[in-house]
Amino acid sequence: MSSQSEKDLSCPVCHDIYRDPVILSCSHKREIKTCPICKKIPSPIDPPCNLVLKNLCDAFIIKKAQKASSESEALCSLHSEKLKLFCLDHQQPVCVVCRDSIAHKNHRFRPIDKAAHGHREELKELLVPLKELKMITENSKREFDQIAETIKVQAQQTEEQIHEEFKKLRQFLQKEENARITALRTEEKQKSQMMKEKTEDLNRKMETLSETIRATEEELRAEDVSFLQNYKVSVLRVKQRSLLDDLELDSGALMDVAKHLGNLTYNIWNKMKEMVSYTPVILDPNTAESHLILSEDLTSVKREQLSEKPRDFLTNPVVWSSEGLNSRIHCWDVEVQNYKF
């Protein structure tokens, strides 16, 4: 929108912006057959339309009209004077007549450009935590996606282990096996649905944050008067979106593997009192340290040997049981094998 740009897009004869320009063999532009610049006569064939120049001229005319429209609208609705001041008490643009009116008695004023600059900087600062919140939300979504995938893997692995257990008792326990698989898949469906809803909620929040950021950045690029007129709404919108919702999952988000595998044969013992085993403590694989390996029935644990020196492990090998105890005294016999002090 500079004067040089307008000069480059203007006809040297009529000094108006080009309309439907063509290109001649001499590379100048004119609608008639004789070039007004070099006076050469082009070939009798109709010269082709210069689409690139035409599009530039059309865009220039539209921008020029928009600028003229915005400048004409920047007038006081009460006194039809140009809005040159900003009332700090009312937080709105005013004209010089408004400044001397009773409505603005003893109020503080700043030049419109100074006020716009200060408020822009304030809005930019408010936008920073919103962008950080969007980044945190995106990271949480990636974590939720990983957890959703882990749920599927856990469900698949647990299903395979259940099948192995039931192979020993196939004929008699077919009905019980089907019931267990149904319960497992129901839980998987429920928790996968929960993760799907969580993910969809995060998608909606990200869309809302992206839209708020886009709208706010668009406000920041607006003219001073337009920006200040919408400033209150922009600040309120940004502050409302800056509240961080709870993006954490509860402890029951993952599959309750211990419920499906723990004491599996013992729970069927009343139906078939053969080949049964009972373990009072079932380990929860969701709580095991990364270097611990649990048995398929979740009754024993061993440490993965990552080094020849046991002292290289800086963390204690910890895994929780699937259920806690609140009262009374309990004791168990624990077999410890191949442990090096």
N, C-alpha and C positions, 0 to 999 in steps of 0.2 A: 504493500500500500504506500510505498515511497513515491516521491515525485519522479524519480528516475525510472521506476517501474512503469508508471503511467506514460512517461515519454516514450519508452521502448515499445509500448503496446498501442501507440497512437499513430494515426495516419499523418504523414508529413504535409498533406495538402489541406485537409479539413480539420486536423488536430483533434479528431474524435477517436474513441476506442474502435479498433477494427471490428467489423461485422462481416462474417462469411469471407475471410481473406483467402486469396489464392496465391500460388507461387509461380512466378514467371521464370523464363529461362535465364534471366539475369539475376535471379534469386531475390528480387524485390517484390513487394506486394501491392496489387491494385486490382480493382474490379474491371477497369476499362482496358483497352488493348495497348495503350501506350504507357510505359512506365513513367510515373511522375518524377522519378529521381534521376535515372540515367537516360531517359527519353528514347530508349530502345523500343522497337516494335516487335513483340513476341510472335511466335508462329501462329497461324490461324486456328490451330487446334485449341479447344477450350482448355484453359490452364486448370490444373488440378487444385482442389481445395486444400489449404494448409490446415489440417485438422488439429495439429499440436498448437499452432498459434491461435486458432479459433477457440479451443478449450481454455487456453490461458486467458484470452480476452473475456470470455464468458464468466470465468471464475473471478476475474478482477472486477468486472462490473457488479457481480453479486456482492462481493465483499465491500465494495465501495458504497453500494446502496445500504447494506447492513450497518456500516459504520455511521453513515449519515442519519439512518433511522435511530440508532442508539443515542447519537449526540442530540438529536432533536427531542428525544424523550426525557433527557436529563434536566427537566425543569420542575420547579416547585408546583405542586398541584394546587396550592392556595394562591400563590402570587405570580405564577408563570415566570419566575426568575430562575436563572441558572443556579443549580445546587453547588455551591462553592465551599460550604462549611459542613462540619459534622458535629452534632450536639452530643457531648459525652454523657450528659445526664439522661437524655432520651434515646441515645444510641441510634440516631437516624440522621440522614443527610438533610440539611436545611439551606435556605437562601439567606441573603443578607437582611431581607425584610423580616423573615422569621426570627432572626437573631434579636431584633429589637422589639419583638412582640411580647405580650404579657405571658404567653404560654412558655416562653423561654427566658423569663426574667431570672437574672443571677445564675444562669447556666454557663457551663464551660464549653468552649468551642475549639475545634482544631481545623486546619485546612483539610479539604477533602482528600488530597493525595497523601498527606501525612497520616491521617486517620486510617486510610485504606492500607497503607504500608504496615502500620502497627498491628492492625487487626489481621492482616494476612500472615504476619509472622506468628501471631498467637494461634491462628488456626492451623498453621503448619506444625507448631509444637503439639497441638492436640491430635494431629494426624499421626504423629510418630508412634504413640502407644497402640493406636488402632492397627497400624501396619504390623507392629510386633505381635499383636493379638492374632492377626491373620496368619502370621508365620507359625505361631504356637499351635493354632488350630490345624494348619496343614500338617505339622509334625504329629499331632495327636491322631489325625486321620490315617497317616501312614502307620502309626503304631496299632491303631484299631484294625487296619487291614491285615497286618501281620498276625494279630491275635486271632482274627477270624480264620486265617489260613491255618494257624496252630490248632484251633478247635477242630477243623476238618481232619488234620493229620492225627490228632489225638483220637478222634472218633474212629478213624480207619484202623489205627493200631490197636485200640481197645477192642474193636469188633473182631479183629483177627485173633487176639488172645482169648476172647470169649469162645470163639469157634474151637480153638485148640483144647480148651478145658472140656467142652461138651463132646468132643470126639471120643473121650473115654467112656462117656455115659450115653452115647448117641441114641440108642433105641428107646431106652427108658426115659431119657430126659429131653426128647425132642420138643415137647410142648413147653418145658421150662426154658429151654434155650431161645425159642421164638419169643417168649415173653420178655426175656432179658434184652434181646436185640431190639425189640419194639421199644422198651424203656430207654435204651441207649439212643436210638434214632430220634425218639421223641425229645429227649433232652438236647440232642444235637440240633434238631430243628428249632427248638425254643431258643437256645442260646445263639444259634446262627441268625435267627430272626431278630433277636435282641441286638446283635452286632450290626445287622443290616439297618435296623432303625437308628442305631447310634450313628452309623456312617451317613445315612440319609440326613440326619439332623445336622451333622457336621457339614455336609454339602450345602444345606440350606444356610447355615451360619456363614460359610465361606462366600456363598453367593451374595448374602446380605452385606458382608464386610466389603466384598469387591465392589458392589454397587455403591455403597456409602463412600468408599475411597474414590471411585470414579466420579461420583457427583460432587464430592468436596473438591477434588482437583479441578473439575470443570468450573466450580465457583471461584477457585483461586485464579483462574485465567480470565474471569469476566472483567468487564469494565469496573472502575472504582465504585461508581454509584450503584450499579447492579449488584456488585459484590457486597457492599455495605447494607443494601436493602434486604438481602437474603442472609446476612451474617448470623443473626440470632438463630434462625432455623438451622443453618449449617452447623453451628456450635452445638446446639441441642442434639442434632442427629448424631454427631461424632461422639458426644459424651454418652449418649444412650447405647451406642454400639461398643463403647470401651469397657463395659462391664464383662469380666471374664466368667463365663459359666463353668460349672464343674465338668472338666473333661476326663476325669478319672473314672475307671471302672471299679465296681465293687469286687470283693474277694471271690464272689461266685461266678465270675464271668467265664472262666474256663470250664471245661468238662469236668464233672465230678467223677474222675476215673476210679477213685477208690470205692465209690458206691457200687460200681458195676463189677469190679474185680475182687474187692475185698471179701474174704470169707465166702467165696462163691460156692465151693463144694459143701461147706458147712451149712449154709442156708438151705441146701437141698437134702441134707442128711436125714431129715424127718421123712422124706419120700423114699430114699434109698440109702440104707445104712451100710454102705460099703465104700471103700476107697474115699473116705472123707478125711479131711484135715482141718484143723481150726487154729488160727493164729489170733490172739487177742489184740495185737497191735498191727494195724495196716498203715504202711507208709504212704504219704501223699507225694506223688512225683512232681506236682506243681511247686513244691517247696524245697526240692533237693538241690544241693549245690551242683554246679555244672560238671564237676569232676567226679560226681557220685553216679554209680550205675545201680539201678534197682532191678530186682528180679521180676519176672513176668507176673508172679502172684503178689508182688508188693510186700513180701514178708522179710526180705533180706536186702542188704545193700553192700556194695564193695566200692572201693576207691580206685579210680582209673590211674594206672601207673604212668605218670607223665615224665618222671625223672627217676634216676637211680638213687637219688637222695631224698628220702621222705621229708627231710627238713625244708626242702624247697617249697613245700606247701605253706603259705602264709595264713590261710584261712582255715578255720575248723570245719571238718566234714559234718555238715548239719542237714538233717531232713526231719520234717515234722511228721507226726502221726496224723491220720485222717480225722481222728476225733480226739478231743481233749477230755480231761478228767477234772472235776471240780471239787471232789471231796473223797474221803476215805483213803485208805492206804492200798497201794497196788505195787506189785513186784512181778518181774519176769526174769526168766533165765535167758541170757543172751550168749550165743556162741560166737567167739572171736577167733578167727583163724588167720594164720600167716601175717600177724601184726608185728612190725618191727619197731622197737623203741629206740 
